[in-house]
Amino acid sequence: MPEVNYIIHLNSFFLKLSHDKRLNATHVSMYVVLFYQWNNARFSDEFYINRNEIMSLSRIGSKGTYHKCINDLHEWQYLEYLPSYNPQIGSSIKMFNFGTGSEPVRTKSGTGSEQVVGQVPAKSGTACVQVSGPYINNNKHNKQITNFYKLCQAEQKIEILSFFKKENWPQIEAEKFFNHYQGIGWKIGGKIKIVDWQATAQNWMLKFKEIQTEKNAFLPPVQNKDNLHTNRNKNYNEPL
């Protein structure tokens, strides 16, 4: 049962795209949206779709174009389209795993390896964060980051305090960093999910240094009491 690697699969798709001149922008748009839906379905063997939602996300304006594109992708072996002709049930899709060859994906079911990433159970009464973002298998560099977002708030704070201490930064800055990004859901600009929190923390440190440097640049020079070189015993009868 092959697993799906998010990055390898998309790279393989775009490689096929570069050689397949039959695909146009609408085909590509629809495929990417279907891949997004497949990812949300945890790369399951088969998942159901809503036509209006697919059309909206793909920016497809007519039902005729929708049906032509999805049937083309089915005929050209990019996916398997299973129309239901029943609006109460909805049509379903079986995607092909380009990471291991053009075959319908068969994923494990009923096992811990296909656990849905959602709200992590709280530990010792502490609240846990909601985990979101793409579901990626076999992505080793993502392991450390994923584990961080699976931690509860108290454990996340310990990780951050430890990181700042290792970088010889005061605890107060670690707490400011944690409170700031915890308050905005670990997103940059409130929109983009942070991929690497350690890199974000290092940028936080650099920004702090820049601000301190700018402040120091505008500080008035220290006045030395001897700058004027005055002589208390000066004779004021002498000409200047």
Buried (B, 14 or more C-beta within 10 A) or exposed (E): EBBBBBEBBBEBBEEBBEEEEEBEEBBBBBBBBBBEBBBEBBBBBBBBBEBEEBBEBBEBEEEEBBBBBBEBBBEEEBBBBEEEEEEEEEBBBBBBBBBBEEEEBEBEEEEEEBEEBEEBEEEEEEEBBEBEBEBBBEBEEBEEBBEBBBBBBBBBBEBBBEBBEEEEBEEEBBBBBBEEBBEEEBEEEEEEEBEEBBEBBEEBBEEBEEEEEEEEEEEEEEEEEEEEEEEEEEEEEEEE
